[in-house]
Amino acid sequence: MYKNTSFYSYLLKILGTKETKEFFEATREEFPKVIRINPLKTNKDSIKQRLTKKGFILKDNPIWGNSFEVIYEPYEIGKTIEHYAGLFYIQEKSSLLPVKILNPKPGEKILDIASAPGSKATQIGEMMNNKGILVCNDIHLPRIKALTHNIDRIGLIITAITMIDGAKFGNIYFEKFDKVLVDAPCSNMGTIHKSKEVLSWWNEREINWFKMIQKRLLISGIKALKEGGTLVYSTCTLTVEENEELIDEIMKSYPVEIVEIEPLGVKEEKGLTEYQEKKFSKEIEKTIRIWPHKSLMEGFFIVKMRKIEKMKKNKEYYLKKEYRKILKTCDGVIKNLLNYLEKYYGIEKDIFDDKIFKISKGIWMLSQDMENFPIPHSFREGLRIARIRKEEFKLTTNAAQILFPYIKRNIYEIKNEEQAQIILKGGEIEIKENSGEGFKVISFDGICLGMGVVRGNKLKSQIPKSRRFEEIII
């Protein structure tokens, strides 16, 4: 690790020789995994019981009540059926903290300006209990695909996913959001316990490049934030330039104040007010640093800010609007869909009373709050509940998993582990009993695997390629 002299020298300037050695020693091995339980689909006791039965040893994680540290895994926990079904999310321990500090509430309008792959976005959506508006943005298509996969797996209906330059958000959605998260791309100094390749490219020249991106995103986030709103800026790096120095510059030019973060109990330290010959505002002490060798978790910098006054909008931005027709439960096609779901699956209509719908290559279910908050340039909105083929409805796997507690009919329960694996890989199995032809919700061990279709004595998986699980241990 010491071969990267630039990385080593930078740490020496902040920590000194003794602590720099402790830093590297602490990051030689990965820290324990943390799983965050998804309350939209399950509960903590149920997950603990299921995973303990399979041989996993879990420990309560005090910094996030609805999570566990994984002390021992008989096999990779990401290969469990519970993970496939979105009952939990694997996340770095310190990565839980920015959203905890942001403290999202149901019904709020929240922007996650650099969202992929979705760890914090899904955590925000869970805290909002699928009520409100969550705009998730990223600029790279491969990362957007990872983001959409995780949002679908968790079962969020409150998201609008966008793929635009995050620096433009502040002008396009000027002072529209109650809260903003800027979890910015960075030089990754705090991640070398799991990403040793960082040491192969890290150098101080990269810092200014990242700082430029971070500053643009942060300014945009401040512009997008309402007066009195909360913004959390975080990075998984430990350089002063990308953290304290940047925040000091922002405070001098924009109407924000730093808010004290309540003690987290993770041996966090105050932000630095001096570095080399540089001196920063005393307010910077309200920011926090998490050092791997002191907290035994990924390195992080976090600051919580409040917008203290409105800003002047300098420029109007106009985007080409696309047709967006919002449908409600009283509209014809939605009435037909809900009648079908009630008759065929036994899903009572009243659970959709606080939902709205949109048609775009199928029918998408959205939170009611999204009706008057159009995102005309969104990559997609909400969660696709059904496809329409030849005037027939086909319930999607993602919708079946989030609606599973309400489904009473046309469930096919698989009792054979080998058959469950075939279905998860997109295959088909023979069935002996007469369950009737047509679409079925497939379950195994109390978990919804997804959709299938019965033709004759065959049950064919209808799980989409994006959700298929090629390697799973049941």
Sine and cosine of phi, psi and omega as CSV:
sin_phi,cos_phi,sin_psi,cos_psi,sin_omega,cos_omega
0.00,0.00,-0.52,0.86,-0.04,-1.00
-0.95,0.30,-0.11,0.99,-0.04,-1.00
-0.91,0.42,-0.46,0.89,0.08,-1.00
-0.99,0.11,1.00,-0.04,-0.11,-0.99
-0.93,0.38,-0.49,0.87,0.01,-1.00
-0.91,0.41,-0.71,0.70,0.02,-1.00
-0.89,0.46,-0.73,0.68,-0.02,-1.00
-0.88,0.47,-0.70,0.71,-0.03,-1.00
-0.91,0.42,-0.60,0.80,0.00,-1.00
-0.90,0.43,-0.71,0.70,0.02,-1.00
-0.88,0.47,-0.62,0.79,0.02,-1.00
-0.84,0.54,-0.62,0.78,-0.04,-1.00
-0.92,0.40,-0.47,0.88,-0.02,-1.00
-1.00,-0.08,-0.69,0.73,-0.20,-0.98
-0.98,-0.21,-0.47,0.88,-0.15,-0.99
1.00,0.05,0.13,-0.99,-0.13,-0.99
-0.90,0.43,-0.74,0.67,-0.08,-1.00
-0.88,0.47,-0.77,0.64,-0.05,-1.00
-0.95,0.31,-0.50,0.86,0.06,-1.00
-0.89,0.45,-0.66,0.75,0.06,-1.00
-0.89,0.46,-0.67,0.74,0.02,-1.00
-0.90,0.44,-0.60,0.80,0.03,-1.00
-0.86,0.51,-0.78,0.63,-0.04,-1.00
-0.92,0.39,-0.61,0.79,0.02,-1.00
-0.90,0.44,-0.61,0.79,-0.03,-1.00
-0.94,0.33,-0.42,0.91,-0.08,-1.00
-0.98,-0.20,0.24,0.97,0.03,-1.00
-0.94,0.34,-0.50,0.87,0.01,-1.00
-0.84,-0.55,0.38,-0.92,0.03,-1.00
-0.93,0.36,0.54,-0.84,0.08,-1.00
-0.99,0.17,0.33,-0.94,-0.01,-1.00
-0.83,0.55,0.61,-0.79,0.08,-1.00
-0.93,0.37,0.45,-0.89,0.11,-0.99
-0.83,-0.56,0.70,-0.71,0.11,-0.99
-0.93,-0.38,0.76,-0.65,0.01,-1.00
-0.99,-0.17,0.86,-0.51,-0.08,-1.00
-0.96,0.27,0.67,-0.74,-0.01,-1.00
-1.00,-0.04,0.97,-0.24,-0.06,-1.00
-0.95,0.33,-0.18,0.98,0.05,-1.00
-0.96,0.28,-0.30,0.95,-0.08,-1.00
-0.80,-0.59,-0.36,0.93,-0.11,-0.99
-0.38,-0.93,-0.24,-0.97,0.07,-1.00
-0.63,-0.77,0.22,-0.98,-0.13,-0.99
-0.89,0.45,-0.69,0.72,-0.04,-1.00
-0.89,0.46,-0.66,0.75,-0.01,-1.00
-0.89,0.45,-0.71,0.71,-0.01,-1.00
-0.91,0.42,-0.68,0.74,0.01,-1.00
-0.87,0.49,-0.68,0.74,0.00,-1.00
-0.90,0.44,-0.70,0.71,-0.04,-1.00
-0.91,0.42,-0.74,0.67,-0.09,-1.00
-0.97,0.26,-0.58,0.81,0.05,-1.00
-0.89,0.46,-0.62,0.78,0.04,-1.00
-0.88,0.48,-0.48,0.88,-0.01,-1.00
-1.00,0.01,-0.01,1.00,0.07,-1.00
0.97,-0.25,0.00,1.00,0.04,-1.00
-0.97,0.22,0.62,-0.79,0.08,-1.00
-0.94,-0.33,0.86,-0.50,-0.08,-1.00
-0.89,-0.45,0.48,-0.88,0.02,-1.00
-0.72,-0.69,0.68,-0.73,0.03,-1.00
-0.83,0.55,0.65,-0.76,0.03,-1.00
-0.97,-0.24,0.96,-0.28,-0.14,-0.99
-0.91,0.41,-0.38,0.92,-0.06,-1.00
-0.99,0.15,-0.26,0.97,0.08,-1.00
-0.57,-0.82,0.96,-0.26,-0.15,-0.99
-0.82,0.57,-0.56,0.83,-0.07,-1.00
-1.00,-0.08,0.76,0.65,-0.02,-1.00
-0.42,-0.91,0.25,-0.97,0.07,-1.00
-0.74,-0.68,0.54,-0.84,0.29,-0.96
-1.00,0.09,0.65,-0.76,0.02,-1.00
-1.00,-0.07,0.96,-0.27,-0.06,-1.00
-0.99,0.15,-0.59,0.81,0.03,-1.00
-0.54,-0.84,0.68,-0.73,0.08,-1.00
-0.78,-0.62,0.84,-0.54,0.02,-1.00
-0.92,0.40,-0.39,0.92,0.13,-0.99
-0.41,-0.91,0.13,-0.99,-0.10,-0.99
-0.87,0.50,0.83,-0.56,-0.10,-0.99
-0.92,0.40,-0.39,0.92,0.05,-1.00
-0.94,0.33,-0.14,0.99,0.01,-1.00
-0.99,-0.17,0.18,0.98,0.02,-1.00
-0.99,0.11,0.40,-0.91,0.04,-1.00
-0.92,0.40,-0.48,0.88,0.02,-1.00
-0.91,0.41,-0.61,0.79,0.04,-1.00
-0.94,0.34,-0.69,0.72,0.04,-1.00
-0.81,0.58,-0.69,0.72,-0.09,-1.00
-0.98,0.19,0.00,1.00,0.05,-1.00
0.98,0.21,0.42,0.91,0.02,-1.00
-0.98,0.19,-0.33,0.94,0.11,-0.99
-0.48,-0.88,0.24,-0.97,-0.03,-1.00
-0.78,-0.62,0.74,-0.67,0.02,-1.00
-1.00,0.08,0.80,-0.60,-0.12,-0.99
-0.54,-0.84,0.51,-0.86,0.11,-0.99
-0.91,0.42,0.60,-0.80,-0.07,-1.00
-0.85,0.53,-0.76,0.65,-0.04,-1.00
-0.95,0.30,-0.35,0.94,0.04,-1.00
-0.92,0.39,-0.30,0.96,0.05,-1.00
-0.96,0.29,-0.37,0.93,-0.20,-0.98
-0.96,0.29,-0.65,0.76,0.00,-1.00
-0.83,0.56,-0.67,0.74,0.00,-1.00
-0.95,0.31,-0.59,0.81,0.08,-1.00
-0.85,0.52,-0.68,0.74,-0.01,-1.00
-0.95,0.31,-0.59,0.81,0.06,-1.00
-0.90,0.43,-0.60,0.80,0.07,-1.00
0.84,0.54,0.89,0.46,0.02,-1.00
-0.89,0.45,0.50,-0.87,0.02,-1.00
-0.80,-0.60,0.51,-0.86,0.09,-1.00
-0.83,0.56,0.66,-0.75,0.06,-1.00
1.00,-0.01,-0.15,0.99,-0.02,-1.00
-0.99,0.17,0.30,-0.96,0.13,-0.99
-0.97,-0.25,0.90,-0.44,-0.13,-0.99
-0.79,-0.61,0.64,-0.77,0.05,-1.00
-0.91,-0.42,0.80,-0.60,0.16,-0.99
-0.94,-0.35,0.98,-0.19,-0.28,-0.96
-0.98,0.19,-0.37,0.93,0.06,-1.00
-0.70,-0.71,0.98,0.19,-0.38,-0.92
-1.00,0.03,-0.58,0.81,-0.12,-0.99
-0.91,0.41,0.55,-0.84,0.11,0.99
-1.00,0.07,0.00,1.00,0.13,-0.99
0.91,-0.41,0.14,0.99,0.01,-1.00
-0.84,0.54,-0.78,0.63,-0.06,-1.00
-0.98,0.19,-0.55,0.84,0.04,-1.00
-0.88,0.47,-0.71,0.71,0.00,-1.00
-0.93,0.36,-0.56,0.83,0.07,-1.00
-0.91,0.42,-0.67,0.75,0.06,-1.00
-0.88,0.47,-0.73,0.68,-0.02,-1.00
-0.87,0.49,-0.62,0.78,0.05,-1.00
-0.90,0.43,-0.68,0.73,0.01,-1.00
-0.91,0.41,-0.48,0.88,0.01,-1.00
-0.99,0.13,-0.08,1.00,0.02,-1.00
0.82,0.57,0.61,0.79,0.03,-1.00
0.86,0.52,0.52,0.86,0.04,-1.00
-0.76,-0.65,0.80,-0.60,-0.03,-1.00
0.86,-0.51,-0.44,-0.90,-0.01,-1.00
-0.70,-0.71,0.78,-0.63,0.04,-1.00
-0.78,-0.62,0.94,-0.34,0.04,-1.00
-1.00,-0.07,0.85,-0.52,-0.05,-1.00
-0.92,-0.40,0.85,-0.53,-0.09,-1.00
-0.83,-0.56,0.59,-0.81,0.22,-0.98
-0.44,-0.90,0.32,-0.95,-0.13,-0.99
-0.98,-0.21,-0.28,0.96,-0.09,-1.00
-0.95,-0.30,0.78,-0.63,-0.07,-1.00
-0.86,0.51,-0.71,0.71,0.03,-1.00
-0.85,0.52,-0.59,0.81,0.03,-1.00
-0.95,0.30,-0.56,0.83,0.08,-1.00
-0.88,0.47,-0.64,0.76,0.01,-1.00
-0.89,0.46,-0.66,0.75,0.06,-1.00
-0.90,0.43,-0.63,0.77,0.02,-1.00
-0.89,0.46,-0.75,0.66,-0.02,-1.00
-0.90,0.44,-0.60,0.80,0.03,-1.00
-0.87,0.49,-0.72,0.69,-0.04,-1.00
-0.94,0.34,-0.60,0.80,0.05,-1.00
-0.90,0.43,-0.66,0.75,0.04,-1.00
-0.91,0.41,-0.66,0.75,-0.04,-1.00
-0.91,0.41,-0.62,0.79,0.02,-1.00
-0.97,0.24,-0.51,0.86,0.08,-1.00
1.00,-0.10,0.65,0.76,-0.02,-1.00
-1.00,0.06,0.69,-0.72,0.06,-1.00
-0.92,-0.39,0.02,1.00,-0.12,-0.99
-0.98,-0.19,0.12,0.99,-0.15,-0.99
-0.99,-0.13,0.62,-0.79,0.28,-0.96
-0.89,-0.45,0.85,-0.52,-0.06,-1.00
-0.98,-0.19,0.81,-0.58,-0.04,-1.00
-0.85,-0.53,0.42,-0.91,0.01,-1.00
-0.73,-0.68,0.96,0.28,0.02,-1.00
-0.73,-0.68,0.22,-0.98,0.06,-1.00
-0.89,0.46,0.89,-0.46,-0.05,-1.00
-0.85,0.53,-0.42,0.91,-0.01,-1.00
-0.93,0.37,-0.25,0.97,-0.01,-1.00
-1.00,0.00,-0.23,0.97,-0.11,-0.99
-0.86,0.52,-0.64,0.77,-0.05,-1.00
-0.89,0.46,-0.50,0.86,0.03,-1.00
-1.00,0.08,-0.60,0.80,-0.02,-1.00
-0.95,0.31,-0.68,0.73,-0.02,-1.00
-0.88,-0.48,0.88,0.48,-0.08,-1.00
-0.90,0.43,0.88,-0.47,0.06,-1.00
0.79,0.62,0.77,0.64,-0.02,-1.00
-0.95,-0.30,-0.29,0.96,-0.17,-0.98
-0.95,-0.33,0.60,-0.80,0.07,-1.00
-0.96,0.27,-0.59,0.81,-0.03,-1.00
-0.59,-0.81,0.50,-0.86,0.00,-1.00
-0.69,-0.72,0.70,-0.71,0.14,-0.99
-0.93,-0.36,0.82,-0.57,0.11,-0.99
-0.90,-0.43,1.00,0.05,0.09,-1.00
-1.00,-0.08,1.00,-0.01,-0.31,-0.95
-0.99,0.11,0.50,-0.86,0.17,-0.99
-0.87,0.49,0.58,-0.81,-0.14,-0.99
-0.45,-0.89,-0.07,-1.00,-0.05,-1.00
-0.99,0.10,0.12,0.99,0.22,-0.97
0.86,0.52,0.49,0.87,-0.04,-1.00
-0.89,0.45,-0.46,0.89,-0.05,-1.00
-1.00,0.05,0.04,1.00,-0.15,-0.99
-0.95,-0.33,0.14,0.99,-0.17,-0.99
-0.94,0.34,-0.20,0.98,0.08,-1.00
-0.90,0.43,-0.45,0.89,-0.01,-1.00
-0.88,-0.47,-0.32,0.95,-0.07,-1.00
-0.82,-0.58,0.96,0.27,-0.03,-1.00
-0.89,0.46,-0.36,0.93,-0.01,-1.00
-0.91,0.42,-0.31,0.95,0.06,-1.00
-0.82,0.57,-0.59,0.81,-0.03,-1.00
-0.93,0.37,-0.29,0.96,-0.02,-1.00
-0.99,0.17,-0.37,0.93,-0.03,-1.00
-0.85,-0.53,-0.23,0.97,-0.13,-0.99
-0.91,0.42,0.76,-0.65,0.17,-0.99
-0.41,-0.91,0.29,-0.96,-0.12,-0.99
-0.93,0.37,-0.34,0.94,0.04,-1.00
-0.91,0.42,-0.52,0.86,-0.01,-1.00
-0.93,0.38,-0.43,0.90,-0.12,-0.99
-0.87,0.50,-0.72,0.70,-0.03,-1.00
-0.92,0.39,-0.53,0.84,0.04,-1.00
-0.91,0.41,-0.72,0.69,0.04,-1.00
-0.91,0.42,-0.64,0.77,-0.02,-1.00
-0.87,0.49,-0.61,0.79,0.02,-1.00
-0.88,0.47,-0.70,0.72,0.02,-1.00
-0.91,0.42,-0.72,0.70,-0.02,-1.00
-0.87,0.50,-0.66,0.75,-0.03,-1.00
-0.91,0.42,-0.68,0.74,0.02,-1.00
-0.89,0.46,-0.68,0.73,0.00,-1.00
-0.92,0.39,-0.65,0.76,-0.04,-1.00
-0.92,0.39,-0.69,0.73,0.04,-1.00
-0.89,0.47,-0.68,0.73,0.03,-1.00
-0.88,0.48,-0.68,0.73,0.02,-1.00
-0.89,0.46,-0.63,0.78,0.02,-1.00
-0.91,0.41,-0.66,0.75,0.03,-1.00
-0.90,0.44,-0.61,0.79,-0.04,-1.00
-0.96,0.27,-0.26,0.97,-0.08,-1.00
-1.00,0.09,0.67,-0.75,0.08,-1.00
-0.93,0.36,0.37,-0.93,0.14,-0.99
-0.87,0.50,0.75,-0.67,-0.03,-1.00
1.00,0.06,-0.11,0.99,-0.03,-1.00
-0.97,0.23,0.21,-0.98,-0.05,-1.00
-0.94,-0.35,0.71,-0.71,0.11,-0.99
-0.83,-0.56,0.73,-0.68,0.12,-0.99
-0.91,-0.40,0.81,-0.58,0.08,-1.00
-0.94,-0.34,0.75,-0.67,0.00,-1.00
-0.59,-0.81,0.47,-0.88,0.13,-0.99
-0.63,-0.78,0.37,-0.93,0.11,-0.99
-0.98,-0.22,0.57,0.82,0.09,-1.00
-0.84,-0.54,0.18,-0.98,-0.11,-0.99
-0.79,-0.61,0.25,0.97,0.04,-1.00
-0.97,0.24,0.54,-0.84,0.00,-1.00
-0.95,0.32,-0.60,0.80,-0.05,-1.00
-0.88,0.48,-0.64,0.77,-0.05,-1.00
-0.99,0.14,-0.14,0.99,-0.11,-0.99
-0.84,-0.55,-1.00,-0.07,-0.10,-0.99
-0.86,0.52,-0.70,0.72,-0.04,-1.00
-0.89,0.46,-0.69,0.73,0.01,-1.00
-0.89,0.45,-0.72,0.70,-0.02,-1.00
-0.91,0.42,-0.61,0.79,0.04,-1.00
-0.88,0.48,-0.67,0.75,0.03,-1.00
-0.91,0.42,-0.68,0.73,-0.03,-1.00
-0.90,0.44,-0.68,0.74,-0.02,-1.00
-0.88,0.48,-0.50,0.87,-0.03,-1.00
-0.98,0.22,-0.31,0.95,-0.14,-0.99
-0.87,-0.49,-0.24,0.97,-0.11,-0.99
-0.74,-0.67,0.47,-0.88,-0.10,-0.99
-0.98,0.20,0.93,0.36,0.03,-1.00
-0.75,-0.66,0.47,-0.88,0.13,-0.99
-0.81,-0.59,0.50,-0.86,0.02,-1.00
-0.99,0.11,0.72,-0.70,-0.01,-1.00
-0.97,-0.24,0.70,-0.71,0.03,-1.00
-0.88,0.47,0.72,-0.69,0.05,-1.00
-1.00,-0.06,0.79,-0.61,0.02,-1.00
-0.87,0.49,0.54,-0.84,-0.02,-1.00
-0.79,0.61,0.73,-0.69,-0.06,-1.00
-0.99,-0.15,-0.27,0.96,0.01,-1.00
0.96,0.29,0.47,0.88,-0.01,-1.00
-0.86,-0.51,0.39,0.92,-0.02,-1.00
0.88,0.48,0.58,0.82,0.05,-1.00
-0.93,0.37,0.42,-0.91,0.01,-1.00
-0.87,-0.50,0.39,-0.92,0.04,-1.00
-0.92,0.39,0.45,-0.89,0.09,-1.00
-0.90,0.44,0.40,-0.92,-0.04,-1.00
-0.99,0.16,0.70,-0.71,0.07,-1.00
-0.97,-0.25,-0.10,1.00,0.07,-1.00
-0.64,-0.77,0.62,-0.78,0.06,-1.00
-0.42,-0.91,0.88,-0.48,-0.11,-0.99
0.82,0.57,-0.85,-0.53,0.04,-1.00
-1.00,-0.08,0.04,1.00,-0.08,-1.00
-1.00,0.05,0.62,-0.78,0.09,-1.00
-0.78,-0.63,0.66,-0.75,-0.05,-1.00
-0.87,-0.49,0.19,-0.98,0.01,-1.00
-0.84,0.54,0.55,-0.83,0.05,-1.00
-0.87,0.49,-0.42,0.91,0.00,-1.00
-0.89,0.46,-0.39,0.92,-0.03,-1.00
-0.90,0.44,-0.34,0.94,0.05,-1.00
-0.90,0.45,-0.29,0.96,0.03,-1.00
-0.98,0.19,-0.21,0.98,0.12,-0.99
-0.98,0.21,0.25,-0.97,0.01,-1.00
-0.77,-0.63,0.52,-0.86,0.11,-0.99
-0.89,-0.46,0.68,-0.73,0.10,-0.99
-0.89,-0.45,0.91,-0.42,-0.03,-1.00
-0.99,-0.12,0.74,-0.67,-0.02,-1.00
-0.83,0.56,-0.64,0.77,-0.08,-1.00
-0.98,0.22,-0.23,0.97,0.02,-1.00
-0.98,-0.22,-0.57,0.82,-0.07,-1.00
-0.97,-0.25,-0.17,0.98,-0.05,-1.00
0.81,0.59,0.75,0.66,0.08,-1.00
-0.41,-0.91,0.12,-0.99,-0.03,-1.00
-0.84,0.55,0.63,-0.78,0.03,-1.00
-0.93,0.36,0.67,-0.75,-0.04,-1.00
-0.53,-0.85,0.44,-0.90,0.20,-0.98
-0.82,-0.57,0.71,-0.70,-0.03,-1.00
-0.64,-0.77,0.68,-0.73,0.11,-0.99
-0.70,-0.72,0.64,-0.76,0.05,-1.00
-0.94,-0.35,0.78,-0.63,-0.04,-1.00
-0.79,-0.61,0.45,-0.89,0.08,-1.00
-0.86,-0.50,0.67,-0.74,0.06,-1.00
-1.00,0.09,0.87,-0.49,-0.19,-0.98
-0.99,-0.10,-0.19,0.98,0.08,-1.00
-0.35,-0.94,0.33,-0.94,0.01,-1.00
-0.93,0.36,0.38,-0.92,0.03,-1.00
-0.93,-0.37,0.28,-0.96,0.07,-1.00
-1.00,0.01,0.77,-0.64,0.01,-1.00
-0.99,0.15,0.87,-0.49,-0.10,-0.99
-1.00,0.08,-0.45,0.89,-0.14,-0.99
-0.51,-0.86,0.64,-0.77,0.08,-1.00
-1.00,0.00,0.73,-0.68,0.07,-1.00
-0.92,-0.38,0.73,-0.68,0.03,-1.00
-0.84,-0.55,0.75,-0.66,0.06,-1.00
-0.91,-0.40,0.53,-0.85,0.07,-1.00
-0.89,0.45,0.86,-0.51,-0.04,-1.00
-1.00,0.06,0.64,-0.77,0.07,-1.00
-0.97,-0.24,0.36,-0.93,-0.02,-1.00
-0.90,0.43,0.77,-0.64,-0.03,-1.00
-0.66,-0.75,0.97,-0.23,-0.01,-1.00
-0.97,-0.24,0.89,-0.46,0.03,-1.00
-1.00,-0.05,0.75,-0.66,0.00,-1.00
-0.92,-0.40,0.50,-0.86,0.03,-1.00
-0.89,-0.46,0.08,-1.00,-0.09,-1.00
-0.89,0.45,-0.29,0.96,-0.01,-1.00
-1.00,0.02,-0.17,0.98,0.00,-1.00
-0.97,0.24,0.53,-0.85,-0.15,-0.99
-0.78,0.62,-0.82,0.57,-0.08,-1.00
-0.91,0.41,-0.55,0.83,0.01,-1.00
-0.96,0.27,-0.62,0.79,0.09,-1.00
-0.86,0.52,-0.67,0.75,0.02,-1.00
-0.90,0.43,-0.66,0.75,0.02,-1.00
-0.89,0.46,-0.73,0.68,-0.05,-1.00
-0.93,0.37,-0.56,0.83,0.10,-1.00
-0.89,0.45,-0.66,0.75,0.03,-1.00
-0.90,0.44,-0.72,0.69,-0.02,-1.00
-0.90,0.44,-0.59,0.80,0.02,-1.00
-0.95,0.33,-0.71,0.70,-0.06,-1.00
-0.94,0.34,-0.68,0.73,-0.14,-0.99
-1.00,0.05,-0.63,0.78,-0.08,-1.00
-0.93,-0.37,-0.14,0.99,-0.01,-1.00
0.97,0.24,0.34,0.94,0.00,-1.00
-0.99,0.13,0.88,-0.47,-0.04,-1.00
-0.94,0.35,0.63,-0.78,-0.13,-0.99
-0.92,0.38,-0.48,0.88,-0.14,-0.99
-0.92,0.40,-0.27,0.96,0.03,-1.00
-0.95,0.32,-0.21,0.98,0.01,-1.00
-0.98,-0.18,0.11,0.99,-0.08,-1.00
-0.88,0.48,-0.51,0.86,-0.02,-1.00
-0.97,-0.24,0.43,0.90,0.00,-1.00
-0.89,-0.45,0.39,-0.92,0.18,-0.98
-0.82,-0.57,0.13,-0.99,-0.12,-0.99
-0.65,-0.76,0.38,-0.93,0.00,-1.00
-0.61,-0.79,0.65,-0.76,0.04,-1.00
-0.98,-0.19,0.84,-0.54,0.06,-1.00
-0.28,-0.96,1.00,-0.09,-0.10,-0.99
0.82,0.58,0.76,0.65,-0.06,-1.00
0.84,-0.55,-0.15,-0.99,0.00,-1.00
-0.92,-0.38,0.80,-0.60,-0.03,-1.00
-0.95,-0.31,0.66,-0.75,0.03,-1.00
-0.98,-0.20,0.76,-0.65,-0.06,-1.00
-0.77,-0.63,0.31,-0.95,0.12,-0.99
-0.96,0.29,0.51,-0.86,-0.04,-1.00
-0.84,0.54,-0.54,0.84,-0.05,-1.00
-0.88,0.47,-0.39,0.92,-0.10,-1.00
-0.98,0.21,-0.16,0.99,-0.05,-1.00
-0.87,0.50,-0.69,0.72,-0.07,-1.00
-0.98,-0.21,0.36,0.93,0.03,-1.00
-0.74,-0.67,0.93,0.36,-0.09,-1.00
-0.93,0.37,0.64,-0.77,0.09,-1.00
-0.88,-0.48,0.99,0.17,-0.16,-0.99
-0.89,0.45,-0.38,0.92,-0.03,-1.00
-0.97,-0.24,0.35,0.93,-0.06,-1.00
-0.95,0.32,0.54,-0.84,0.11,-0.99
-0.92,0.40,-0.62,0.78,0.10,-1.00
-0.15,-0.99,0.35,-0.94,0.01,-1.00
-0.78,-0.63,0.65,-0.76,0.11,-0.99
0.94,0.35,-0.41,-0.91,-0.05,-1.00
-0.80,-0.60,0.76,-0.65,-0.02,-1.00
-0.94,0.34,0.88,-0.48,-0.03,-1.00
-1.00,0.00,-0.53,0.85,-0.05,-1.00
-0.40,-0.91,0.47,-0.88,0.20,-0.98
-0.98,-0.20,0.43,-0.90,0.03,-1.00
-0.89,-0.45,0.88,-0.48,0.02,-1.00
-0.74,-0.67,0.86,-0.51,0.00,-1.00
0.79,0.62,0.72,0.69,0.03,-1.00
0.90,0.44,0.28,0.96,0.08,-1.00
-0.92,-0.38,0.52,-0.86,0.00,-1.00
-0.99,-0.11,0.62,-0.79,0.09,-1.00
-0.79,-0.61,0.94,-0.35,0.03,-1.00
-0.88,0.47,0.69,-0.73,0.00,-1.00
-1.00,0.09,0.36,-0.93,0.06,-1.00
-0.86,0.51,-0.70,0.72,-0.03,-1.00
-0.89,0.46,-0.64,0.77,0.03,-1.00
-0.94,0.34,-0.64,0.77,0.01,-1.00
-0.86,0.51,-0.62,0.78,-0.03,-1.00
-0.94,0.35,-0.61,0.80,-0.01,-1.00
-0.99,0.15,-0.42,0.91,0.01,-1.00
-1.00,-0.06,-0.04,1.00,-0.14,-0.99
-0.78,0.63,-0.65,0.76,0.00,-1.00
-0.88,0.47,-0.33,0.94,-0.06,-1.00
-0.98,-0.18,-0.09,1.00,-0.06,-1.00
-1.00,0.08,0.80,-0.60,-0.08,-1.00
-0.90,-0.44,-0.33,0.94,-0.07,-1.00
-0.74,-0.67,0.30,-0.95,0.02,-1.00
0.83,0.56,0.69,0.72,0.15,-0.99
-0.97,-0.23,0.76,-0.65,0.08,-1.00
-0.95,-0.32,0.91,-0.41,-0.04,-1.00
-1.00,-0.03,0.88,-0.47,0.07,-1.00
-1.00,0.03,0.74,-0.68,-0.02,-1.00
-0.94,-0.33,-0.11,0.99,-0.08,-1.00
-0.96,-0.29,0.82,-0.57,-0.06,-1.00
-0.88,0.47,-0.65,0.76,-0.01,-1.00
-0.89,0.46,-0.66,0.75,0.02,-1.00
-0.92,0.39,-0.60,0.80,0.04,-1.00
-0.87,0.49,-0.65,0.76,0.01,-1.00
-0.91,0.41,-0.61,0.79,0.04,-1.00
-0.89,0.46,-0.70,0.71,0.01,-1.00
-0.89,0.46,-0.68,0.73,-0.02,-1.00
-0.90,0.43,-0.41,0.91,0.03,-1.00
-1.00,-0.01,0.02,1.00,0.04,-1.00
1.00,-0.04,0.23,0.97,-0.05,-1.00
-1.00,-0.01,-0.26,-0.96,0.03,-1.00
-0.72,-0.69,0.43,-0.90,-0.02,-1.00
-0.76,-0.65,0.38,-0.92,0.10,-0.99
-1.00,0.10,0.61,-0.79,0.07,-1.00
-0.81,-0.58,0.61,-0.79,-0.05,-1.00
-1.00,-0.10,-0.63,0.78,-0.06,-1.00
-0.97,0.25,0.40,-0.92,0.02,-1.00
-1.00,-0.01,0.99,-0.16,-0.02,-1.00
-0.98,-0.21,0.02,1.00,-0.03,-1.00
1.00,0.09,0.59,-0.81,-0.01,-1.00
-0.98,0.20,0.29,-0.96,0.03,-1.00
0.91,-0.42,-0.11,-0.99,-0.06,-1.00
-0.95,0.31,0.60,-0.80,0.02,-1.00
-0.72,-0.69,0.55,-0.83,0.20,-0.98
-1.00,0.03,0.86,-0.51,-0.09,-1.00
-0.99,-0.11,0.77,-0.64,0.04,-1.00
-0.78,-0.63,0.39,-0.92,0.07,-1.00
-0.52,-0.85,0.80,-0.61,0.04,-1.00
0.82,0.58,0.62,0.78,0.05,-1.00
0.98,0.18,0.12,0.99,-0.02,-1.00
-0.90,-0.44,0.70,-0.72,0.05,-1.00
-0.97,0.22,0.88,-0.47,0.06,-1.00
-0.99,0.16,-0.57,0.82,-0.03,-1.00
0.57,-0.82,-0.41,-0.91,-0.07,-1.00
-0.99,-0.16,0.50,-0.87,0.10,-0.99
-0.57,-0.82,0.11,-0.99,0.03,-1.00
-0.68,-0.73,0.70,-0.71,0.02,-1.00
-0.99,-0.14,0.81,-0.58,0.12,-0.99
-0.74,-0.67,0.92,-0.40,-0.07,-1.00
0.91,0.43,-0.82,-0.57,0.01,-1.00
-0.97,-0.25,0.41,0.91,-0.02,-1.00
-0.87,-0.48,0.68,-0.74,0.16,-0.99
-0.93,-0.36,0.92,-0.40,-0.04,-1.00
-0.98,-0.20,0.77,-0.64,0.03,-1.00
-0.90,0.43,0.68,-0.73,0.11,-0.99
-0.90,-0.43,0.31,0.95,0.05,-1.00
-0.93,0.36,0.80,-0.60,-0.05,-1.00
-0.91,0.42,0.40,-0.92,-0.04,-1.00
-0.83,0.56,-0.58,0.81,-0.04,-1.00
-0.92,0.40,-0.34,0.94,-0.03,-1.00
-0.95,-0.33,-0.05,1.00,-0.02,-1.00
-0.93,0.37,0.53,-0.85,-0.12,-0.99
-0.88,-0.47,0.97,-0.26,-0.08,-1.00
-0.98,0.21,-0.41,0.91,-0.01,-1.00
-0.69,-0.73,0.95,-0.31,-0.01,-1.00
-0.64,-0.77,0.60,-0.80,0.05,-1.00
-0.91,-0.42,0.90,-0.44,-0.09,-1.00
-0.99,-0.13,0.00,0.00,0.00,0.00
